[in-house]
């Protein structure tokens, strides 16, 4: 999971408010819901473990501070 963390600014620009599905620490799909991102990843990699991460919008990030 640490590999993509160094690209968080880029991810927040490309995928604000989306869920990313990771397989073996690689981003394999995205979606506006957890289910959508997970399903796309499982369709591609049915035998792999899928992890999900939410990329907050700029407004959500400011609210967290």
PDB file with one MODEL, atoms N, CA, C and O in Angstrom:
MODEL        1
ATOM      1  N   UNK A   1       0.803  -1.204   0.000  1.00  0.00           N
ATOM      2  CA  UNK A   1       0.000   0.000   0.000  1.00  0.00           C
ATOM      3  C   UNK A   1       0.848   1.271   0.000  1.00  0.00           C
ATOM      4  O   UNK A   1       0.356   2.339  -0.362  1.00  0.00           O
ATOM      5  N   UNK A   2       2.076   1.170   0.388  1.00  0.00           N
ATOM      6  CA  UNK A   2       2.906   2.364   0.489  1.00  0.00           C
ATOM      7  C   UNK A   2       3.335   2.908  -0.861  1.00  0.00           C
ATOM      8  O   UNK A   2       3.626   4.098  -0.983  1.00  0.00           O
ATOM      9  N   UNK A   3       3.380   2.066  -1.867  1.00  0.00           N
ATOM     10  CA  UNK A   3       3.837   2.481  -3.193  1.00  0.00           C
ATOM     11  C   UNK A   3       2.999   3.635  -3.746  1.00  0.00           C
ATOM     12  O   UNK A   3       3.556   4.609  -4.254  1.00  0.00           O
ATOM     13  N   UNK A   4       1.707   3.543  -3.657  1.00  0.00           N
ATOM     14  CA  UNK A   4       0.834   4.573  -4.238  1.00  0.00           C
ATOM     15  C   UNK A   4       0.696   5.795  -3.335  1.00  0.00           C
ATOM     16  O   UNK A   4       0.261   6.850  -3.795  1.00  0.00           O
ATOM     17  N   UNK A   5       1.056   5.674  -2.066  1.00  0.00           N
ATOM     18  CA  UNK A   5       0.941   6.814  -1.148  1.00  0.00           C
ATOM     19  C   UNK A   5       1.816   7.990  -1.579  1.00  0.00           C
ATOM     20  O   UNK A   5       1.457   9.145  -1.347  1.00  0.00           O
ATOM     21  N   UNK A   6       2.948   7.709  -2.195  1.00  0.00           N
ATOM     22  CA  UNK A   6       3.824   8.783  -2.646  1.00  0.00           C
ATOM     23  C   UNK A   6       3.213   9.567  -3.802  1.00  0.00           C
ATOM     24  O   UNK A   6       3.718  10.630  -4.162  1.00  0.00           O
ATOM     25  N   UNK A   7       2.140   9.059  -4.381  1.00  0.00           N
ATOM     26  CA  UNK A   7       1.452   9.711  -5.490  1.00  0.00           C
ATOM     27  C   UNK A   7       0.088  10.262  -5.082  1.00  0.00           C
ATOM     28  O   UNK A   7      -0.777  10.468  -5.933  1.00  0.00           O
ATOM     29  N   UNK A   8      -0.108  10.501  -3.800  1.00  0.00           N
ATOM     30  CA  UNK A   8      -1.425  10.905  -3.305  1.00  0.00           C
ATOM     31  C   UNK A   8      -1.920  12.196  -3.947  1.00  0.00           C
ATOM     32  O   UNK A   8      -3.104  12.299  -4.267  1.00  0.00           O
ATOM     33  N   UNK A   9      -1.052  13.182  -4.144  1.00  0.00           N
ATOM     34  CA  UNK A   9      -1.487  14.435  -4.781  1.00  0.00           C
ATOM     35  C   UNK A   9      -2.029  14.168  -6.179  1.00  0.00           C
ATOM     36  O   UNK A   9      -3.067  14.707  -6.563  1.00  0.00           O
ATOM     37  N   UNK A  10      -1.332  13.345  -6.929  1.00  0.00           N
ATOM     38  CA  UNK A  10      -1.760  12.992  -8.283  1.00  0.00           C
ATOM     39  C   UNK A  10      -3.080  12.222  -8.245  1.00  0.00           C
ATOM     40  O   UNK A  10      -3.969  12.469  -9.060  1.00  0.00           O
ATOM     41  N   UNK A  11      -3.205  11.298  -7.308  1.00  0.00           N
ATOM     42  CA  UNK A  11      -4.440  10.518  -7.192  1.00  0.00           C
ATOM     43  C   UNK A  11      -5.619  11.406  -6.807  1.00  0.00           C
ATOM     44  O   UNK A  11      -6.731  11.220  -7.300  1.00  0.00           O
ATOM     45  N   UNK A  12      -5.369  12.377  -5.918  1.00  0.00           N
ATOM     46  CA  UNK A  12      -6.448  13.284  -5.512  1.00  0.00           C
ATOM     47  C   UNK A  12      -6.890  14.155  -6.692  1.00  0.00           C
ATOM     48  O   UNK A  12      -8.044  14.578  -6.757  1.00  0.00           O
ATOM     49  N   UNK A  13      -5.988  14.414  -7.602  1.00  0.00           N
ATOM     50  CA  UNK A  13      -6.333  15.201  -8.783  1.00  0.00           C
ATOM     51  C   UNK A  13      -7.105  14.368  -9.807  1.00  0.00           C
ATOM     52  O   UNK A  13      -8.037  14.867 -10.437  1.00  0.00           O
ATOM     53  N   UNK A  14      -6.716  13.095  -9.975  1.00  0.00           N
ATOM     54  CA  UNK A  14      -7.328  12.228 -10.988  1.00  0.00           C
ATOM     55  C   UNK A  14      -8.577  11.491 -10.502  1.00  0.00           C
ATOM     56  O   UNK A  14      -9.475  11.206 -11.294  1.00  0.00           O
ATOM     57  N   UNK A  15      -8.638  11.182  -9.202  1.00  0.00           N
ATOM     58  CA  UNK A  15      -9.713  10.327  -8.678  1.00  0.00           C
ATOM     59  C   UNK A  15     -10.399  10.899  -7.444  1.00  0.00           C
ATOM     60  O   UNK A  15     -10.658  10.145  -6.506  1.00  0.00           O
ATOM     61  N   UNK A  16     -10.705  12.187  -7.396  1.00  0.00           N
ATOM     62  CA  UNK A  16     -11.335  12.722  -6.181  1.00  0.00           C
ATOM     63  C   UNK A  16     -12.710  12.098  -5.936  1.00  0.00           C
ATOM     64  O   UNK A  16     -13.536  12.013  -6.846  1.00  0.00           O
ATOM     65  N   UNK A  17     -12.941  11.668  -4.707  1.00  0.00           N
ATOM     66  CA  UNK A  17     -14.234  11.095  -4.350  1.00  0.00           C
ATOM     67  C   UNK A  17     -14.451   9.697  -4.885  1.00  0.00           C
ATOM     68  O   UNK A  17     -15.586   9.221  -4.914  1.00  0.00           O
ATOM     69  N   UNK A  18     -13.392   9.025  -5.310  1.00  0.00           N
ATOM     70  CA  UNK A  18     -13.521   7.675  -5.851  1.00  0.00           C
ATOM     71  C   UNK A  18     -12.840   6.655  -4.946  1.00  0.00           C
ATOM     72  O   UNK A  18     -12.001   6.986  -4.109  1.00  0.00           O
ATOM     73  N   UNK A  19     -13.232   5.416  -5.147  1.00  0.00           N
ATOM     74  CA  UNK A  19     -12.604   4.292  -4.466  1.00  0.00           C
ATOM     75  C   UNK A  19     -11.647   3.633  -5.443  1.00  0.00           C
ATOM     76  O   UNK A  19     -11.978   3.441  -6.613  1.00  0.00           O
ATOM     77  N   UNK A  20     -10.461   3.285  -4.961  1.00  0.00           N
ATOM     78  CA  UNK A  20      -9.475   2.582  -5.767  1.00  0.00           C
ATOM     79  C   UNK A  20      -9.358   1.168  -5.245  1.00  0.00           C
ATOM     80  O   UNK A  20      -9.338   0.937  -4.036  1.00  0.00           O
ATOM     81  N   UNK A  21      -9.279   0.222  -6.165  1.00  0.00           N
ATOM     82  CA  UNK A  21      -9.073  -1.172  -5.804  1.00  0.00           C
ATOM     83  C   UNK A  21      -7.625  -1.528  -6.085  1.00  0.00           C
ATOM     84  O   UNK A  21      -7.102  -1.260  -7.166  1.00  0.00           O
ATOM     85  N   UNK A  22      -6.981  -2.142  -5.087  1.00  0.00           N
ATOM     86  CA  UNK A  22      -5.576  -2.520  -5.207  1.00  0.00           C
ATOM     87  C   UNK A  22      -5.429  -4.036  -5.145  1.00  0.00           C
ATOM     88  O   UNK A  22      -6.063  -4.710  -4.334  1.00  0.00           O
ATOM     89  N   UNK A  23      -4.584  -4.545  -6.016  1.00  0.00           N
ATOM     90  CA  UNK A  23      -4.217  -5.954  -6.001  1.00  0.00           C
ATOM     91  C   UNK A  23      -2.694  -5.999  -6.041  1.00  0.00           C
ATOM     92  O   UNK A  23      -2.077  -5.434  -6.944  1.00  0.00           O
ATOM     93  N   UNK A  24      -2.096  -6.658  -5.081  1.00  0.00           N
ATOM     94  CA  UNK A  24      -0.630  -6.725  -4.990  1.00  0.00           C
ATOM     95  C   UNK A  24      -0.003  -5.334  -5.048  1.00  0.00           C
ATOM     96  O   UNK A  24       0.999  -5.123  -5.731  1.00  0.00           O
ATOM     97  N   UNK A  25      -0.594  -4.401  -4.334  1.00  0.00           N
ATOM     98  CA  UNK A  25      -0.098  -3.028  -4.214  1.00  0.00           C
ATOM     99  C   UNK A  25      -0.158  -2.230  -5.519  1.00  0.00           C
ATOM    100  O   UNK A  25       0.505  -1.201  -5.648  1.00  0.00           O
ATOM    101  N   UNK A  26      -0.943  -2.698  -6.478  1.00  0.00           N
ATOM    102  CA  UNK A  26      -1.135  -1.993  -7.746  1.00  0.00           C
ATOM    103  C   UNK A  26      -2.600  -1.581  -7.870  1.00  0.00           C
ATOM    104  O   UNK A  26      -3.496  -2.346  -7.515  1.00  0.00           O
ATOM    105  N   UNK A  27      -2.835  -0.389  -8.367  1.00  0.00           N
ATOM    106  CA  UNK A  27      -4.198   0.073  -8.603  1.00  0.00           C
ATOM    107  C   UNK A  27      -4.716  -0.618  -9.857  1.00  0.00           C
ATOM    108  O   UNK A  27      -4.135  -0.483 -10.934  1.00  0.00           O
ATOM    109  N   UNK A  28      -5.815  -1.361  -9.712  1.00  0.00           N
ATOM    110  CA  UNK A  28      -6.343  -2.131 -10.842  1.00  0.00           C
ATOM    111  C   UNK A  28      -7.707  -1.643 -11.311  1.00  0.00           C
ATOM    112  O   UNK A  28      -8.138  -1.985 -12.412  1.00  0.00           O
ATOM    113  N   UNK A  29      -8.393  -0.847 -10.490  1.00  0.00           N
ATOM    114  CA  UNK A  29      -9.675  -0.293 -10.917  1.00  0.00           C
ATOM    115  C   UNK A  29     -10.072   0.841  -9.987  1.00  0.00           C
ATOM    116  O   UNK A  29      -9.486   1.042  -8.923  1.00  0.00           O
ATOM    117  N   UNK A  30     -11.089   1.575 -10.424  1.00  0.00           N
ATOM    118  CA  UNK A  30     -11.643   2.647  -9.612  1.00  0.00           C
ATOM    119  C   UNK A  30     -13.143   2.700  -9.826  1.00  0.00           C
ATOM    120  O   UNK A  30     -13.664   2.144 -10.793  1.00  0.00           O
ATOM    121  N   UNK A  31     -13.831   3.371  -8.919  1.00  0.00           N
ATOM    122  CA  UNK A  31     -15.270   3.506  -9.051  1.00  0.00           C
ATOM    123  C   UNK A  31     -15.811   4.516  -8.068  1.00  0.00           C
ATOM    124  O   UNK A  31     -15.130   4.912  -7.121  1.00  0.00           O
ATOM    125  N   UNK A  32     -17.039   4.928  -8.301  1.00  0.00           N
ATOM    126  CA  UNK A  32     -17.666   5.899  -7.412  1.00  0.00           C
ATOM    127  C   UNK A  32     -18.243   5.249  -6.160  1.00  0.00           C
ATOM    128  O   UNK A  32     -18.655   5.941  -5.230  1.00  0.00           O
ATOM    129  N   UNK A  33     -18.270   3.920  -6.141  1.00  0.00           N
ATOM    130  CA  UNK A  33     -18.701   3.199  -4.940  1.00  0.00           C
ATOM    131  C   UNK A  33     -17.703   2.073  -4.661  1.00  0.00           C
ATOM    132  O   UNK A  33     -16.965   1.637  -5.544  1.00  0.00           O
ATOM    133  N   UNK A  34     -17.704   1.620  -3.412  1.00  0.00           N
ATOM    134  CA  UNK A  34     -16.834   0.501  -3.041  1.00  0.00           C
ATOM    135  C   UNK A  34     -17.173  -0.728  -3.877  1.00  0.00           C
ATOM    136  O   UNK A  34     -16.285  -1.427  -4.363  1.00  0.00           O
ATOM    137  N   UNK A  35     -18.458  -0.978  -4.035  1.00  0.00           N
ATOM    138  CA  UNK A  35     -18.897  -2.158  -4.775  1.00  0.00           C
ATOM    139  C   UNK A  35     -18.399  -2.114  -6.214  1.00  0.00           C
ATOM    140  O   UNK A  35     -17.902  -3.118  -6.725  1.00  0.00           O
ATOM    141  N   UNK A  36     -18.526  -0.972  -6.868  1.00  0.00           N
ATOM    142  CA  UNK A  36     -18.114  -0.845  -8.266  1.00  0.00           C
ATOM    143  C   UNK A  36     -16.609  -1.126  -8.424  1.00  0.00           C
ATOM    144  O   UNK A  36     -16.211  -1.903  -9.291  1.00  0.00           O
ATOM    145  N   UNK A  37     -15.791  -0.504  -7.597  1.00  0.00           N
ATOM    146  CA  UNK A  37     -14.344  -0.697  -7.684  1.00  0.00           C
ATOM    147  C   UNK A  37     -13.974  -2.151  -7.369  1.00  0.00           C
ATOM    148  O   UNK A  37     -13.137  -2.748  -8.047  1.00  0.00           O
ATOM    149  N   UNK A  38     -14.603  -2.707  -6.341  1.00  0.00           N
ATOM    150  CA  UNK A  38     -14.318  -4.088  -5.943  1.00  0.00           C
ATOM    151  C   UNK A  38     -14.723  -5.077  -7.034  1.00  0.00           C
ATOM    152  O   UNK A  38     -13.962  -5.987  -7.363  1.00  0.00           O
ATOM    153  N   UNK A  39     -15.902  -4.901  -7.586  1.00  0.00           N
ATOM    154  CA  UNK A  39     -16.393  -5.825  -8.612  1.00  0.00           C
ATOM    155  C   UNK A  39     -15.490  -5.816  -9.843  1.00  0.00           C
ATOM    156  O   UNK A  39     -15.161  -6.873 -10.382  1.00  0.00           O
ATOM    157  N   UNK A  40     -15.090  -4.628 -10.285  1.00  0.00           N
ATOM    158  CA  UNK A  40     -14.189  -4.537 -11.440  1.00  0.00           C
ATOM    159  C   UNK A  40     -12.884  -5.278 -11.163  1.00  0.00           C
ATOM    160  O   UNK A  40     -12.381  -6.000 -12.024  1.00  0.00           O
ATOM    161  N   UNK A  41     -12.343  -5.098  -9.968  1.00  0.00           N
ATOM    162  CA  UNK A  41     -11.078  -5.751  -9.619  1.00  0.00           C
ATOM    163  C   UNK A  41     -11.246  -7.270  -9.547  1.00  0.00           C
ATOM    164  O   UNK A  41     -10.405  -8.014 -10.053  1.00  0.00           O
ATOM    165  N   UNK A  42     -12.330  -7.727  -8.921  1.00  0.00           N
ATOM    166  CA  UNK A  42     -12.555  -9.172  -8.796  1.00  0.00           C
ATOM    167  C   UNK A  42     -12.828  -9.818 -10.151  1.00  0.00           C
ATOM    168  O   UNK A  42     -12.464 -10.973 -10.371  1.00  0.00           O
ATOM    169  N   UNK A  43     -13.464  -9.081 -11.059  1.00  0.00           N
ATOM    170  CA  UNK A  43     -13.684  -9.610 -12.405  1.00  0.00           C
ATOM    171  C   UNK A  43     -12.342  -9.841 -13.114  1.00  0.00           C
ATOM    172  O   UNK A  43     -12.185 -10.811 -13.856  1.00  0.00           O
ATOM    173  N   UNK A  44     -11.385  -8.949 -12.881  1.00  0.00           N
ATOM    174  CA  UNK A  44     -10.063  -9.065 -13.507  1.00  0.00           C
ATOM    175  C   UNK A  44      -9.168 -10.074 -12.783  1.00  0.00           C
ATOM    176  O   UNK A  44      -8.401 -10.802 -13.414  1.00  0.00           O
ATOM    177  N   UNK A  45      -9.275 -10.107 -11.457  1.00  0.00           N
ATOM    178  CA  UNK A  45      -8.399 -10.931 -10.619  1.00  0.00           C
ATOM    179  C   UNK A  45      -9.211 -11.724  -9.610  1.00  0.00           C
ATOM    180  O   UNK A  45      -9.169 -11.430  -8.415  1.00  0.00           O
ATOM    181  N   UNK A  46      -9.949 -12.725 -10.075  1.00  0.00           N
ATOM    182  CA  UNK A  46     -10.864 -13.436  -9.169  1.00  0.00           C
ATOM    183  C   UNK A  46     -10.194 -14.173  -8.016  1.00  0.00           C
ATOM    184  O   UNK A  46     -10.821 -14.376  -6.976  1.00  0.00           O
ATOM    185  N   UNK A  47      -8.946 -14.575  -8.173  1.00  0.00           N
ATOM    186  CA  UNK A  47      -8.273 -15.345  -7.130  1.00  0.00           C
ATOM    187  C   UNK A  47      -7.366 -14.508  -6.235  1.00  0.00           C
ATOM    188  O   UNK A  47      -6.661 -15.049  -5.383  1.00  0.00           O
ATOM    189  N   UNK A  48      -7.381 -13.197  -6.427  1.00  0.00           N
ATOM    190  CA  UNK A  48      -6.504 -12.324  -5.652  1.00  0.00           C
ATOM    191  C   UNK A  48      -7.279 -11.574  -4.571  1.00  0.00           C
ATOM    192  O   UNK A  48      -8.488 -11.368  -4.676  1.00  0.00           O
ATOM    193  N   UNK A  49      -6.549 -11.173  -3.531  1.00  0.00           N
ATOM    194  CA  UNK A  49      -7.125 -10.342  -2.477  1.00  0.00           C
ATOM    195  C   UNK A  49      -7.194  -8.901  -2.980  1.00  0.00           C
ATOM    196  O   UNK A  49      -6.219  -8.380  -3.521  1.00  0.00           O
ATOM    197  N   UNK A  50      -8.337  -8.268  -2.801  1.00  0.00           N
ATOM    198  CA  UNK A  50      -8.546  -6.886  -3.241  1.00  0.00           C
ATOM    199  C   UNK A  50      -8.651  -5.989  -2.014  1.00  0.00           C
ATOM    200  O   UNK A  50      -9.409  -6.269  -1.086  1.00  0.00           O
ATOM    201  N   UNK A  51      -7.884  -4.913  -2.024  1.00  0.00           N
ATOM    202  CA  UNK A  51      -7.972  -3.897  -0.976  1.00  0.00           C
ATOM    203  C   UNK A  51      -8.571  -2.644  -1.580  1.00  0.00           C
ATOM    204  O   UNK A  51      -8.351  -2.347  -2.755  1.00  0.00           O
ATOM    205  N   UNK A  52      -9.324  -1.912  -0.788  1.00  0.00           N
ATOM    206  CA  UNK A  52      -9.949  -0.679  -1.265  1.00  0.00           C
ATOM    207  C   UNK A  52      -9.439   0.512  -0.474  1.00  0.00           C
ATOM    208  O   UNK A  52      -9.167   0.417   0.723  1.00  0.00           O
ATOM    209  N   UNK A  53      -9.316   1.622  -1.160  1.00  0.00           N
ATOM    210  CA  UNK A  53      -8.936   2.867  -0.508  1.00  0.00           C
ATOM    211  C   UNK A  53      -9.789   3.980  -1.116  1.00  0.00           C
ATOM    212  O   UNK A  53     -10.045   3.997  -2.320  1.00  0.00           O
ATOM    213  N   UNK A  54     -10.216   4.894  -0.275  1.00  0.00           N
ATOM    214  CA  UNK A  54     -11.024   6.033  -0.730  1.00  0.00           C
ATOM    215  C   UNK A  54     -10.112   7.236  -0.905  1.00  0.00           C
ATOM    216  O   UNK A  54      -9.303   7.539  -0.028  1.00  0.00           O
ATOM    217  N   UNK A  55     -10.241   7.925  -2.036  1.00  0.00           N
ATOM    218  CA  UNK A  55      -9.484   9.140  -2.307  1.00  0.00           C
ATOM    219  C   UNK A  55     -10.422  10.324  -2.031  1.00  0.00           C
ATOM    220  O   UNK A  55     -11.391  10.527  -2.761  1.00  0.00           O
ATOM    221  N   UNK A  56     -10.142  11.085  -1.004  1.00  0.00           N
ATOM    222  CA  UNK A  56     -11.052  12.191  -0.640  1.00  0.00           C
ATOM    223  C   UNK A  56     -11.003  13.333  -1.658  1.00  0.00           C
ATOM    224  O   UNK A  56     -10.013  13.515  -2.367  1.00  0.00           O
ATOM    225  N   UNK A  57     -12.073  14.079  -1.710  1.00  0.00           N
ATOM    226  CA  UNK A  57     -12.097  15.286  -2.518  1.00  0.00           C
ATOM    227  C   UNK A  57     -11.314  16.366  -1.789  1.00  0.00           C
ATOM    228  O   UNK A  57     -10.983  16.206  -0.614  1.00  0.00           O
ATOM    229  N   UNK A  58     -11.015  17.458  -2.471  1.00  0.00           N
ATOM    230  CA  UNK A  58     -10.292  18.550  -1.844  1.00  0.00           C
ATOM    231  C   UNK A  58     -11.093  19.111  -0.670  1.00  0.00           C
ATOM    232  O   UNK A  58     -10.531  19.442   0.374  1.00  0.00           O
ATOM    233  N   UNK A  59     -12.411  19.214  -0.852  1.00  0.00           N
ATOM    234  CA  UNK A  59     -13.259  19.745   0.214  1.00  0.00           C
ATOM    235  C   UNK A  59     -13.230  18.835   1.441  1.00  0.00           C
ATOM    236  O   UNK A  59     -13.199  19.322   2.571  1.00  0.00           O
ATOM    237  N   UNK A  60     -13.240  17.535   1.231  1.00  0.00           N
ATOM    238  CA  UNK A  60     -13.185  16.597   2.356  1.00  0.00           C
ATOM    239  C   UNK A  60     -11.837  16.685   3.071  1.00  0.00           C
ATOM    240  O   UNK A  60     -11.771  16.574   4.296  1.00  0.00           O
ATOM    241  N   UNK A  61     -10.788  16.882   2.322  1.00  0.00           N
ATOM    242  CA  UNK A  61      -9.457  16.999   2.922  1.00  0.00           C
ATOM    243  C   UNK A  61      -9.363  18.253   3.775  1.00  0.00           C
ATOM    244  O   UNK A  61      -8.823  18.209   4.880  1.00  0.00           O
ATOM    245  N   UNK A  62      -9.868  19.349   3.288  1.00  0.00           N
ATOM    246  CA  UNK A  62      -9.845  20.610   4.045  1.00  0.00           C
ATOM    247  C   UNK A  62     -10.679  20.470   5.315  1.00  0.00           C
ATOM    248  O   UNK A  62     -10.299  20.983   6.368  1.00  0.00           O
ATOM    249  N   UNK A  63     -11.799  19.787   5.223  1.00  0.00           N
ATOM    250  CA  UNK A  63     -12.664  19.580   6.384  1.00  0.00           C
ATOM    251  C   UNK A  63     -11.944  18.757   7.449  1.00  0.00           C
ATOM    252  O   UNK A  63     -12.133  18.995   8.642  1.00  0.00           O
ATOM    253  N   UNK A  64     -11.119  17.790   7.033  1.00  0.00           N
ATOM    254  CA  UNK A  64     -10.407  16.958   7.972  1.00  0.00           C
ATOM    255  C   UNK A  64      -9.349  17.725   8.754  1.00  0.00           C
ATOM    256  O   UNK A  64      -9.020  17.358   9.882  1.00  0.00           O
ATOM    257  N   UNK A  65      -8.821  18.780   8.163  1.00  0.00           N
ATOM    258  CA  UNK A  65      -7.784  19.553   8.846  1.00  0.00           C
ATOM    259  C   UNK A  65      -8.438  20.388   9.903  1.00  0.00           C
ATOM    260  O   UNK A  65      -7.758  21.128  10.614  1.00  0.00           O
TER     261      UNK A  65
ENDMDL
END
